[in-house]
Amino acid sequence: MTNLKQSIERELSKVQRFAATIEHHAANGTLLDMILPNGKRLGDCTGEEVGEIGARMTEISKLLGSQDQKPRVRVKALSRAA
């Protein structure tokens, strides 16, 4: 497995876990209790901290490409290109 493929798969795994966490907290009305990748509760983060996390998620979304594709499909395509 190439380093790029491993890196992409690690990032995808993180994003999938984070998305599942968001869905869980949104369904339960507990978004402010959600632990962000920086290890802090959303309710305890500054706007700057939330913005940094949002910027990183935007970078990841650009890597994954079209929103018409499921992330797993796009990562497989990126992995084959590596």
FENQUI-V500555 format. One record per run of one state. SS is the DSSP state (hx for helix, st for strand, lp for the rest). FROM is the first residue (numbers start at 1). TO is the last residue. If there is no record, write none. Layout:
ss = <SS & SS>
from = <FROM & FROM>
to = <TO & TO>
//
This chain:
ss = <lp & hx & lp & hx & lp & st & lp & st & hx & lp & hx & lp & hx & lp>
from = <1 & 3 & 29 & 31 & 34 & 35 & 36 & 41 & 42 & 45 & 47 & 65 & 71 & 82>
to = <2 & 28 & 30 & 33 & 34 & 35 & 40 & 41 & 44 & 46 & 64 & 70 & 81 & 82>
//
